Amino acid sequence: MNRHILPLIMLSSLMVFSTSHSFAKDHDNNGKHKSEQHDKKHHKDHEETYQTYFSNDRQVIIINYYNTTRDAKHCPPGLAKKNNGCQPPGSAKQWRKGYSLPADVVYYEVPSALTVQLGRTPEGQKIVRVGTDLLLISIGTGMVIDAIQDLNDVL
């Protein structure tokens, strides 16, 4: 009797362990490496955690300010066709929310009259203009916290 039990136990354990791979949970990797999944997850987190400073009320203030104080000067004809706020080629939108401004991006302080109308910015932050976009950036790191994009019609 013992002679028959030992082969039976070995055969049943072999069957259980050989099929254990089919019981493993599929993690839906779809061939992606862990680092790609990690980067994608943290990129999504990075995009969703920014603050909102430019509320609808502040956007109206900005549009009204630039509509009433617009200069008579205009872009040269070649740049006017591009509708990018008189920015030379290659200078348009080189920033992303949640990331620092690249060192080669030129930004301009917004007029103090506009800053007064918008109210106080959060501590350690300031509003700047890059092309036709207004950005709220961190003073120390240059990280873009919030933005109003594409003010072509009013700039």
VMD Tcl script that builds the backbone (N, CA, C; Angstrom):
set m [mol new atoms 465]
animate dup $m
set s [atomselect $m all]
$s set {name element resname resid chain x y z} {
  {N N MET 1 A 0.811 -1.184 0.000}
  {CA C MET 1 A 0.000 0.000 0.000}
  {C C MET 1 A 0.859 1.253 0.000}
  {N N ASN 2 A 1.908 1.281 0.836}
  {CA C ASN 2 A 2.799 2.430 0.898}
  {C C ASN 2 A 3.519 2.647 -0.419}
  {N N ARG 3 A 3.771 1.559 -1.144}
  {CA C ARG 3 A 4.437 1.677 -2.436}
  {C C ARG 3 A 3.578 2.447 -3.407}
  {N N HIS 4 A 2.289 2.346 -3.340}
  {CA C HIS 4 A 1.386 3.022 -4.271}
  {C C HIS 4 A 1.101 4.462 -3.854}
  {N N ILE 5 A 1.181 4.759 -2.575}
  {CA C ILE 5 A 0.886 6.114 -2.090}
  {C C ILE 5 A 2.000 7.085 -2.471}
  {N N LEU 6 A 3.234 6.681 -2.331}
  {CA C LEU 6 A 4.352 7.579 -2.635}
  {C C LEU 6 A 4.341 8.037 -4.090}
  {N N PRO 7 A 4.183 7.162 -5.088}
  {CA C PRO 7 A 4.105 7.646 -6.471}
  {C C PRO 7 A 2.874 8.511 -6.707}
  {N N LEU 8 A 1.781 8.208 -6.036}
  {CA C LEU 8 A 0.570 9.006 -6.186}
  {C C LEU 8 A 0.777 10.424 -5.636}
  {N N ILE 9 A 1.436 10.543 -4.495}
  {CA C ILE 9 A 1.735 11.862 -3.913}
  {C C ILE 9 A 2.673 12.637 -4.830}
  {N N MET 10 A 3.687 11.956 -5.353}
  {CA C MET 10 A 4.638 12.628 -6.242}
  {C C MET 10 A 3.946 13.095 -7.517}
  {N N LEU 11 A 3.082 12.263 -8.061}
  {CA C LEU 11 A 2.370 12.623 -9.283}
  {C C LEU 11 A 1.418 13.795 -9.047}
  {N N SER 12 A 0.701 13.780 -7.937}
  {CA C SER 12 A -0.228 14.882 -7.661}
  {C C SER 12 A 0.531 16.182 -7.375}
  {N N SER 13 A 1.674 16.126 -6.645}
  {CA C SER 13 A 2.450 17.355 -6.431}
  {C C SER 13 A 3.038 17.871 -7.723}
  {N N LEU 14 A 3.450 16.990 -8.590}
  {CA C LEU 14 A 3.971 17.420 -9.884}
  {C C LEU 14 A 2.890 18.132 -10.685}
  {N N MET 15 A 1.685 17.623 -10.648}
  {CA C MET 15 A 0.583 18.254 -11.376}
  {C C MET 15 A 0.249 19.626 -10.781}
  {N N VAL 16 A 0.248 19.744 -9.472}
  {CA C VAL 16 A -0.084 21.016 -8.814}
  {C C VAL 16 A 0.983 22.061 -9.117}
  {N N PHE 17 A 2.253 21.682 -8.980}
  {CA C PHE 17 A 3.317 22.661 -9.191}
  {C C PHE 17 A 3.520 23.008 -10.656}
  {N N SER 18 A 3.189 22.114 -11.547}
  {CA C SER 18 A 3.357 22.423 -12.969}
  {C C SER 18 A 2.266 23.370 -13.460}
  {N N THR 19 A 1.126 23.403 -12.813}
  {CA C THR 19 A 0.045 24.299 -13.229}
  {C C THR 19 A 0.013 25.579 -12.408}
  {N N SER 20 A 0.924 25.745 -11.473}
  {CA C SER 20 A 0.897 26.935 -10.618}
  {C C SER 20 A 1.139 28.211 -11.413}
  {N N HIS 21 A 1.848 28.114 -12.503}
  {CA C HIS 21 A 2.083 29.300 -13.320}
  {C C HIS 21 A 0.780 29.848 -13.886}
  {N N SER 22 A -0.149 28.991 -14.193}
  {CA C SER 22 A -1.420 29.453 -14.742}
  {C C SER 22 A -2.279 30.135 -13.680}
  {N N PHE 23 A -1.980 29.910 -12.402}
  {CA C PHE 23 A -2.730 30.564 -11.339}
  {C C PHE 23 A -2.197 31.958 -11.025}
  {N N ALA 24 A -1.031 32.296 -11.541}
  {CA C ALA 24 A -0.429 33.600 -11.245}
  {C C ALA 24 A -1.287 34.724 -11.803}
  {N N LYS 25 A -1.355 35.802 -11.069}
  {CA C LYS 25 A -2.167 36.950 -11.467}
  {C C LYS 25 A -1.463 37.724 -12.584}
  {N N ASP 26 A -2.207 38.086 -13.606}
  {CA C ASP 26 A -1.672 38.892 -14.698}
  {C C ASP 26 A -1.743 40.356 -14.289}
  {N N HIS 27 A -0.610 41.039 -14.337}
  {CA C HIS 27 A -0.547 42.436 -13.907}
  {C C HIS 27 A -0.743 43.408 -15.050}
  {N N ASP 28 A -1.176 42.946 -16.181}
  {CA C ASP 28 A -1.417 43.800 -17.353}
  {C C ASP 28 A -0.212 44.669 -17.699}
  {N N ASN 29 A 0.971 44.060 -17.708}
  {CA C ASN 29 A 2.174 44.821 -18.037}
  {C C ASN 29 A 2.233 45.199 -19.498}
  {N N ASN 30 A 1.632 44.389 -20.337}
  {CA C ASN 30 A 1.632 44.639 -21.776}
  {C C ASN 30 A 3.032 44.906 -22.314}
  {N N GLY 31 A 4.021 44.242 -21.761}
  {CA C GLY 31 A 5.374 44.380 -22.272}
  {C C GLY 31 A 6.090 45.635 -21.803}
  {N N LYS 32 A 5.513 46.394 -20.914}
  {CA C LYS 32 A 6.161 47.624 -20.462}
  {C C LYS 32 A 7.112 47.306 -19.323}
  {N N HIS 33 A 8.157 48.066 -19.248}
  {CA C HIS 33 A 9.107 47.909 -18.161}
  {C C HIS 33 A 8.596 48.652 -16.942}
  {N N LYS 34 A 9.079 48.249 -15.794}
  {CA C LYS 34 A 8.633 48.900 -14.564}
  {C C LYS 34 A 8.972 50.384 -14.565}
  {N N SER 35 A 10.118 50.760 -15.116}
  {CA C SER 35 A 10.500 52.174 -15.098}
  {C C SER 35 A 9.552 53.012 -15.945}
  {N N GLU 36 A 9.056 52.458 -17.055}
  {CA C GLU 36 A 8.099 53.200 -17.882}
  {C C GLU 36 A 6.797 53.397 -17.129}
  {N N GLN 37 A 6.359 52.354 -16.424}
  {CA C GLN 37 A 5.127 52.475 -15.645}
  {C C GLN 37 A 5.319 53.480 -14.520}
  {N N HIS 38 A 6.484 53.447 -13.881}
  {CA C HIS 38 A 6.791 54.370 -12.789}
  {C C HIS 38 A 6.784 55.809 -13.292}
  {N N ASP 39 A 7.442 56.064 -14.427}
  {CA C ASP 39 A 7.485 57.410 -14.997}
  {C C ASP 39 A 6.095 57.894 -15.364}
  {N N LYS 40 A 5.298 57.008 -15.962}
  {CA C LYS 40 A 3.953 57.399 -16.376}
  {C C LYS 40 A 3.099 57.744 -15.160}
  {N N LYS 41 A 3.212 56.939 -14.107}
  {CA C LYS 41 A 2.431 57.193 -12.896}
  {C C LYS 41 A 2.817 58.533 -12.286}
  {N N HIS 42 A 4.115 58.789 -12.162}
  {CA C HIS 42 A 4.553 60.028 -11.530}
  {C C HIS 42 A 4.321 61.232 -12.419}
  {N N HIS 43 A 4.342 61.066 -13.739}
  {CA C HIS 43 A 4.019 62.181 -14.636}
  {C C HIS 43 A 2.565 62.577 -14.441}
  {N N LYS 44 A 1.690 61.578 -14.310}
  {CA C LYS 44 A 0.269 61.865 -14.102}
  {C C LYS 44 A 0.081 62.577 -12.770}
  {N N ASP 45 A 0.763 62.099 -11.716}
  {CA C ASP 45 A 0.663 62.749 -10.410}
  {C C ASP 45 A 1.159 64.178 -10.482}
  {N N HIS 46 A 2.235 64.395 -11.228}
  {CA C HIS 46 A 2.833 65.720 -11.359}
  {C C HIS 46 A 1.848 66.695 -11.997}
  {N N GLU 47 A 1.135 66.239 -13.018}
  {CA C GLU 47 A 0.206 67.115 -13.729}
  {C C GLU 47 A -1.012 67.460 -12.884}
  {N N GLU 48 A -1.441 66.564 -12.007}
  {CA C GLU 48 A -2.684 66.775 -11.282}
  {C C GLU 48 A -2.502 67.519 -9.970}
  {N N THR 49 A -1.263 67.718 -9.500}
  {CA C THR 49 A -1.071 68.305 -8.189}
  {C C THR 49 A -0.771 69.793 -8.225}
  {N N TYR 50 A -0.824 70.420 -9.370}
  {CA C TYR 50 A -0.548 71.850 -9.411}
  {C C TYR 50 A -1.706 72.636 -8.816}
  {N N GLN 51 A -1.401 73.851 -8.364}
  {CA C GLN 51 A -2.415 74.706 -7.763}
  {C C GLN 51 A -3.119 75.509 -8.839}
  {N N THR 52 A -4.299 76.025 -8.503}
  {CA C THR 52 A -5.012 76.895 -9.422}
  {C C THR 52 A -5.020 78.292 -8.835}
  {N N TYR 53 A -4.354 79.212 -9.503}
  {CA C TYR 53 A -4.314 80.604 -9.076}
  {C C TYR 53 A -5.171 81.459 -9.994}
  {N N PHE 54 A -5.119 81.161 -11.285}
  {CA C PHE 54 A -5.837 81.964 -12.273}
  {C C PHE 54 A -7.296 81.505 -12.351}
  {N N SER 55 A -8.101 81.971 -11.408}
  {CA C SER 55 A -9.532 81.651 -11.404}
  {C C SER 55 A -10.214 82.392 -12.551}
  {N N ASN 56 A -11.485 82.119 -12.751}
  {CA C ASN 56 A -12.234 82.812 -13.808}
  {C C ASN 56 A -12.241 84.317 -13.587}
  {N N ASP 57 A -12.385 84.749 -12.336}
  {CA C ASP 57 A -12.379 86.187 -12.038}
  {C C ASP 57 A -11.051 86.826 -12.428}
  {N N ARG 58 A -9.957 86.149 -12.097}
  {CA C ARG 58 A -8.639 86.700 -12.437}
  {C C ARG 58 A -8.415 86.695 -13.947}
  {N N GLN 59 A -8.931 85.700 -14.640}
  {CA C GLN 59 A -8.797 85.674 -16.099}
  {C C GLN 59 A -9.526 86.852 -16.730}
  {N N VAL 60 A -10.697 87.193 -16.206}
  {CA C VAL 60 A -11.444 88.350 -16.716}
  {C C VAL 60 A -10.663 89.633 -16.468}
  {N N ILE 61 A -10.064 89.768 -15.292}
  {CA C ILE 61 A -9.256 90.955 -14.980}
  {C C ILE 61 A -8.105 91.081 -15.968}
  {N N ILE 62 A -7.429 89.985 -16.253}
  {CA C ILE 62 A -6.281 90.005 -17.170}
  {C C ILE 62 A -6.721 90.398 -18.575}
  {N N ILE 63 A -7.788 89.797 -19.059}
  {CA C ILE 63 A -8.263 90.100 -20.416}
  {C C ILE 63 A -8.697 91.556 -20.513}
  {N N ASN 64 A -9.420 92.048 -19.506}
  {CA C ASN 64 A -9.836 93.456 -19.510}
  {C C ASN 64 A -8.642 94.394 -19.459}
  {N N TYR 65 A -7.648 94.053 -18.655}
  {CA C TYR 65 A -6.458 94.901 -18.548}
  {C C TYR 65 A -5.759 95.021 -19.899}
  {N N TYR 66 A -5.508 93.906 -20.531}
  {CA C TYR 66 A -4.784 93.954 -21.803}
  {C C TYR 66 A -5.628 94.539 -22.929}
  {N N ASN 67 A -6.944 94.386 -22.875}
  {CA C ASN 67 A -7.792 95.014 -23.896}
  {C C ASN 67 A -7.780 96.532 -23.787}
  {N N THR 68 A -7.703 97.067 -22.578}
  {CA C THR 68 A -7.746 98.523 -22.404}
  {C C THR 68 A -6.382 99.177 -22.513}
  {N N THR 69 A -5.307 98.441 -22.320}
  {CA C THR 69 A -3.971 99.054 -22.341}
  {C C THR 69 A -3.130 98.620 -23.533}
  {N N ARG 70 A -3.751 98.040 -24.524}
  {CA C ARG 70 A -3.004 97.545 -25.683}
  {C C ARG 70 A -2.335 98.707 -26.418}
  {N N ASP 71 A -1.095 98.520 -26.784}
  {CA C ASP 71 A -0.342 99.550 -27.516}
  {C C ASP 71 A -0.806 99.640 -28.957}
  {N N ALA 72 A -0.445 100.738 -29.575}
  {CA C ALA 72 A -0.726 100.898 -31.005}
  {C C ALA 72 A 0.290 100.133 -31.841}
  {N N LYS 73 A 1.437 99.782 -31.234}
  {CA C LYS 73 A 2.450 99.059 -32.011}
  {C C LYS 73 A 1.997 97.621 -32.243}
  {N N HIS 74 A 2.391 97.095 -33.363}
  {CA C HIS 74 A 2.007 95.732 -33.724}
  {C C HIS 74 A 3.254 94.954 -34.116}
  {N N CYS 75 A 3.076 93.680 -34.308}
  {CA C CYS 75 A 4.177 92.819 -34.731}
  {C C CYS 75 A 4.590 93.160 -36.155}
  {N N PRO 76 A 5.837 92.847 -36.497}
  {CA C PRO 76 A 6.220 92.918 -37.903}
  {C C PRO 76 A 5.357 91.939 -38.699}
  {N N PRO 77 A 5.127 92.219 -39.980}
  {CA C PRO 77 A 4.213 91.379 -40.771}
  {C C PRO 77 A 4.539 89.888 -40.732}
  {N N GLY 78 A 5.809 89.535 -40.742}
  {CA C GLY 78 A 6.179 88.116 -40.735}
  {C C GLY 78 A 5.773 87.415 -39.451}
  {N N LEU 79 A 5.961 88.088 -38.303}
  {CA C LEU 79 A 5.588 87.479 -37.028}
  {C C LEU 79 A 4.089 87.566 -36.770}
  {N N ALA 80 A 3.440 88.582 -37.330}
  {CA C ALA 80 A 1.996 88.736 -37.124}
  {C C ALA 80 A 1.236 87.561 -37.731}
  {N N LYS 81 A 1.741 87.007 -38.831}
  {CA C LYS 81 A 1.075 85.873 -39.479}
  {C C LYS 81 A 1.074 84.636 -38.589}
  {N N LYS 82 A 2.060 84.526 -37.728}
  {CA C LYS 82 A 2.211 83.317 -36.922}
  {C C LYS 82 A 1.251 83.260 -35.734}
  {N N ASN 83 A 0.668 84.397 -35.352}
  {CA C ASN 83 A -0.264 84.458 -34.212}
  {C C ASN 83 A 0.318 83.834 -32.948}
  {N N ASN 84 A 1.553 84.176 -32.628}
  {CA C ASN 84 A 2.151 83.660 -31.398}
  {C C ASN 84 A 2.694 84.775 -30.516}
  {N N GLY 85 A 2.084 85.956 -30.593}
  {CA C GLY 85 A 2.465 87.045 -29.707}
  {C C GLY 85 A 3.807 87.653 -30.028}
  {N N CYS 86 A 4.151 87.752 -31.297}
  {CA C CYS 86 A 5.414 88.343 -31.758}
  {C C CYS 86 A 6.637 87.558 -31.283}
  {N N GLN 87 A 6.481 86.296 -31.005}
  {CA C GLN 87 A 7.615 85.476 -30.603}
  {C C GLN 87 A 8.349 84.978 -31.841}
  {N N PRO 88 A 9.675 85.025 -31.812}
  {CA C PRO 88 A 10.421 84.465 -32.936}
  {C C PRO 88 A 10.200 82.957 -33.035}
  {N N PRO 89 A 10.442 82.374 -34.213}
  {CA C PRO 89 A 10.238 80.930 -34.381}
  {C C PRO 89 A 11.038 80.130 -33.351}
  {N N GLY 90 A 10.426 79.113 -32.819}
  {CA C GLY 90 A 11.089 78.256 -31.836}
  {C C GLY 90 A 10.944 78.723 -30.404}
  {N N SER 91 A 10.388 79.905 -30.185}
  {CA C SER 91 A 10.266 80.416 -28.822}
  {C C SER 91 A 8.902 80.151 -28.209}
  {N N ALA 92 A 7.976 79.662 -28.980}
  {CA C ALA 92 A 6.620 79.465 -28.468}
  {C C ALA 92 A 6.550 78.219 -27.586}
  {N N LYS 93 A 5.813 78.285 -26.522}
  {CA C LYS 93 A 5.528 77.238 -25.526}
  {C C LYS 93 A 6.663 76.247 -25.298}
  {N N GLN 94 A 7.553 76.660 -24.435}
  {CA C GLN 94 A 8.643 75.782 -24.028}
  {C C GLN 94 A 8.555 75.496 -22.532}
  {N N TRP 95 A 7.356 75.419 -22.002}
  {CA C TRP 95 A 7.184 75.191 -20.578}
  {C C TRP 95 A 6.055 74.186 -20.350}
  {N N ARG 96 A 6.031 73.598 -19.144}
  {CA C ARG 96 A 4.958 72.678 -18.745}
  {C C ARG 96 A 4.656 72.894 -17.273}
  {N N LYS 97 A 3.386 72.771 -16.909}
  {CA C LYS 97 A 3.001 72.893 -15.501}
  {C C LYS 97 A 3.682 71.805 -14.689}
  {N N GLY 98 A 4.147 72.199 -13.516}
  {CA C GLY 98 A 4.783 71.240 -12.628}
  {C C GLY 98 A 6.265 71.067 -12.875}
  {N N TYR 99 A 6.813 71.767 -13.854}
  {CA C TYR 99 A 8.234 71.671 -14.185}
  {C C TYR 99 A 8.852 73.063 -14.194}
  {N N SER 100 A 10.157 73.128 -13.995}
  {CA C SER 100 A 10.857 74.407 -14.018}
  {C C SER 100 A 10.962 74.935 -15.437}
  {N N LEU 101 A 10.973 76.261 -15.553}
  {CA C LEU 101 A 11.192 76.871 -16.866}
  {C C LEU 101 A 12.608 76.552 -17.323}
  {N N PRO 102 A 12.799 76.188 -18.573}
  {CA C PRO 102 A 14.159 75.993 -19.075}
  {C C PRO 102 A 14.954 77.295 -18.962}
  {N N ALA 103 A 16.256 77.180 -18.803}
  {CA C ALA 103 A 17.109 78.353 -18.592}
  {C C ALA 103 A 17.092 79.305 -19.781}
  {N N ASP 104 A 16.853 78.794 -20.983}
  {CA C ASP 104 A 16.899 79.656 -22.166}
  {C C ASP 104 A 15.568 80.340 -22.475}
  {N N VAL 105 A 14.525 80.084 -21.680}
  {CA C VAL 105 A 13.228 80.728 -21.911}
  {C C VAL 105 A 13.266 82.139 -21.332}
  {N N VAL 106 A 12.918 83.109 -22.169}
  {CA C VAL 106 A 12.892 84.503 -21.737}
  {C C VAL 106 A 11.492 84.820 -21.234}
  {N N TYR 107 A 11.415 85.375 -20.031}
  {CA C TYR 107 A 10.110 85.787 -19.507}
  {C C TYR 107 A 10.178 87.241 -19.079}
  {N N TYR 108 A 9.010 87.860 -19.028}
  {CA C TYR 108 A 8.904 89.277 -18.714}
  {C C TYR 108 A 7.992 89.456 -17.512}
  {N N GLU 109 A 8.322 90.430 -16.682}
  {CA C GLU 109 A 7.459 90.779 -15.559}
  {C C GLU 109 A 6.167 91.367 -16.109}
  {N N VAL 110 A 5.049 91.083 -15.460}
  {CA C VAL 110 A 3.788 91.695 -15.879}
  {C C VAL 110 A 3.736 93.102 -15.297}
  {N N PRO 111 A 2.992 94.007 -15.923}
  {CA C PRO 111 A 2.908 95.375 -15.408}
  {C C PRO 111 A 2.400 95.399 -13.963}
  {N N SER 112 A 2.947 96.318 -13.180}
  {CA C SER 112 A 2.563 96.387 -11.765}
  {C C SER 112 A 1.085 96.723 -11.593}
  {N N ALA 113 A 0.512 97.493 -12.528}
  {CA C ALA 113 A -0.920 97.817 -12.437}
  {C C ALA 113 A -1.765 96.542 -12.517}
  {N N LEU 114 A -1.351 95.589 -13.337}
  {CA C LEU 114 A -2.076 94.319 -13.438}
  {C C LEU 114 A -1.895 93.505 -12.165}
  {N N THR 115 A -0.691 93.494 -11.624}
  {CA C THR 115 A -0.436 92.744 -10.397}
  {C C THR 115 A -1.293 93.268 -9.250}
  {N N VAL 116 A -1.457 94.582 -9.186}
  {CA C VAL 116 A -2.295 95.174 -8.140}
  {C C VAL 116 A -3.744 94.734 -8.311}
  {N N GLN 117 A -4.235 94.723 -9.543}
  {CA C GLN 117 A -5.623 94.320 -9.797}
  {C C GLN 117 A -5.863 92.849 -9.454}
  {N N LEU 118 A -4.867 92.015 -9.711}
  {CA C LEU 118 A -5.020 90.580 -9.442}
  {C C LEU 118 A -4.957 90.257 -7.957}
  {N N GLY 119 A -4.329 91.115 -7.199}
  {CA C GLY 119 A -4.176 90.847 -5.772}
  {C C GLY 119 A -2.852 90.162 -5.498}
  {N N ARG 120 A -2.636 89.910 -4.246}
  {CA C ARG 120 A -1.364 89.355 -3.803}
  {C C ARG 120 A -1.178 87.924 -4.312}
  {N N THR 121 A 0.020 87.638 -4.787}
  {CA C THR 121 A 0.343 86.264 -5.192}
  {C C THR 121 A 0.773 85.481 -3.954}
  {N N PRO 122 A 0.692 84.176 -4.001}
  {CA C PRO 122 A 1.152 83.381 -2.854}
  {C C PRO 122 A 2.631 83.647 -2.563}
  {N N GLU 123 A 3.005 83.471 -1.327}
  {CA C GLU 123 A 4.376 83.718 -0.872}
  {C C GLU 123 A 5.378 82.919 -1.706}
  {N N GLY 124 A 6.419 83.579 -2.188}
  {CA C GLY 124 A 7.473 82.916 -2.951}
  {C C GLY 124 A 7.136 82.663 -4.406}
  {N N GLN 125 A 6.080 83.313 -4.917}
  {CA C GLN 125 A 5.669 83.107 -6.306}
  {C C GLN 125 A 5.445 84.450 -6.981}
  {N N LYS 126 A 5.542 84.449 -8.309}
  {CA C LYS 126 A 5.286 85.674 -9.066}
  {C C LYS 126 A 4.664 85.327 -10.407}
  {N N ILE 127 A 4.042 86.349 -11.011}
  {CA C ILE 127 A 3.405 86.175 -12.315}
  {C C ILE 127 A 4.335 86.751 -13.371}
  {N N VAL 128 A 4.565 85.987 -14.438}
  {CA C VAL 128 A 5.416 86.430 -15.542}
  {C C VAL 128 A 4.711 86.132 -16.859}
  {N N ARG 129 A 5.200 86.774 -17.913}
  {CA C ARG 129 A 4.663 86.521 -19.251}
  {C C ARG 129 A 5.732 85.831 -20.075}
  {N N VAL 130 A 5.354 84.738 -20.714}
  {CA C VAL 130 A 6.217 84.032 -21.660}
  {C C VAL 130 A 5.434 83.954 -22.958}
  {N N GLY 131 A 5.854 84.732 -23.947}
  {CA C GLY 131 A 5.118 84.779 -25.208}
  {C C GLY 131 A 3.726 85.321 -24.974}
  {N N THR 132 A 2.725 84.528 -25.311}
  {CA C THR 132 A 1.333 84.952 -25.111}
  {C C THR 132 A 0.711 84.260 -23.904}
  {N N ASP 133 A 1.529 83.700 -23.039}
  {CA C ASP 133 A 1.043 82.986 -21.864}
  {C C ASP 133 A 1.432 83.734 -20.596}
  {N N LEU 134 A 0.556 83.717 -19.602}
  {CA C LEU 134 A 0.891 84.230 -18.275}
  {C C LEU 134 A 1.092 83.035 -17.365}
  {N N LEU 135 A 2.203 83.051 -16.622}
  {CA C LEU 135 A 2.548 81.931 -15.760}
  {C C LEU 135 A 2.701 82.393 -14.325}
  {N N LEU 136 A 2.271 81.580 -13.398}
  {CA C LEU 136 A 2.573 81.762 -11.989}
  {C C LEU 136 A 3.726 80.813 -11.707}
  {N N ILE 137 A 4.893 81.372 -11.359}
  {CA C ILE 137 A 6.071 80.533 -11.145}
  {C C ILE 137 A 6.601 80.709 -9.730}
  {N N SER 138 A 7.311 79.709 -9.276}
  {CA C SER 138 A 7.998 79.777 -7.995}
  {C C SER 138 A 9.270 80.589 -8.184}
  {N N ILE 139 A 9.522 81.529 -7.287}
  {CA C ILE 139 A 10.671 82.418 -7.444}
  {C C ILE 139 A 11.987 81.650 -7.341}
  {N N GLY 140 A 12.112 80.731 -6.416}
  {CA C GLY 140 A 13.369 80.023 -6.219}
  {C C GLY 140 A 13.700 79.017 -7.303}
  {N N THR 141 A 12.717 78.233 -7.708}
  {CA C THR 141 A 12.991 77.130 -8.633}
  {C C THR 141 A 12.567 77.419 -10.062}
  {N N GLY 142 A 11.701 78.402 -10.262}
  {CA C GLY 142 A 11.185 78.681 -11.601}
  {C C GLY 142 A 10.142 77.674 -12.047}
  {N N MET 143 A 9.617 76.868 -11.113}
  {CA C MET 143 A 8.615 75.866 -11.465}
  {C C MET 143 A 7.292 76.546 -11.806}
  {N N VAL 144 A 6.671 76.089 -12.888}
  {CA C VAL 144 A 5.386 76.633 -13.326}
  {C C VAL 144 A 4.290 76.012 -12.469}
  {N N ILE 145 A 3.557 76.864 -11.752}
  {CA C ILE 145 A 2.522 76.397 -10.843}
  {C C ILE 145 A 1.152 76.472 -11.495}
  {N N ASP 146 A 0.884 77.557 -12.210}
  {CA C ASP 146 A -0.390 77.717 -12.904}
  {C C ASP 146 A -0.145 78.580 -14.129}
  {N N ALA 147 A -1.076 78.555 -15.079}
  {CA C ALA 147 A -0.873 79.298 -16.322}
  {C C ALA 147 A -2.188 79.639 -16.986}
  {N N ILE 148 A -2.158 80.737 -17.725}
  {CA C ILE 148 A -3.221 81.067 -18.671}
  {C C ILE 148 A -2.540 81.032 -20.026}
  {N N GLN 149 A -3.025 80.183 -20.903}
  {CA C GLN 149 A -2.368 79.988 -22.188}
  {C C GLN 149 A -3.048 80.768 -23.296}
  {N N ASP 150 A -2.229 81.184 -24.236}
  {CA C ASP 150 A -2.683 81.713 -25.516}
  {C C ASP 150 A -3.587 82.937 -25.393}
  {N N LEU 151 A -2.992 84.039 -24.983}
  {CA C LEU 151 A -3.710 85.314 -24.922}
  {C C LEU 151 A -3.476 86.110 -26.205}
  {N N ASN 152 A -3.471 85.432 -27.351}
  {CA C ASN 152 A -3.208 86.081 -28.643}
  {C C ASN 152 A -4.117 87.264 -28.907}
  {N N ASP 153 A -5.382 87.133 -28.606}
  {CA C ASP 153 A -6.340 88.177 -28.955}
  {C C ASP 153 A -6.145 89.458 -28.162}
  {N N VAL 154 A -5.592 89.361 -26.959}
  {CA C VAL 154 A -5.471 90.554 -26.130}
  {C C VAL 154 A -4.052 91.090 -26.031}
  {N N LEU 155 A -3.062 90.330 -26.424}
  {CA C LEU 155 A -1.674 90.812 -26.353}
  {C C LEU 155 A -1.235 91.406 -27.663}
}
mol reanalyze $m
mol bondsrecalc $m
mol representation Tube
mol addrep $m
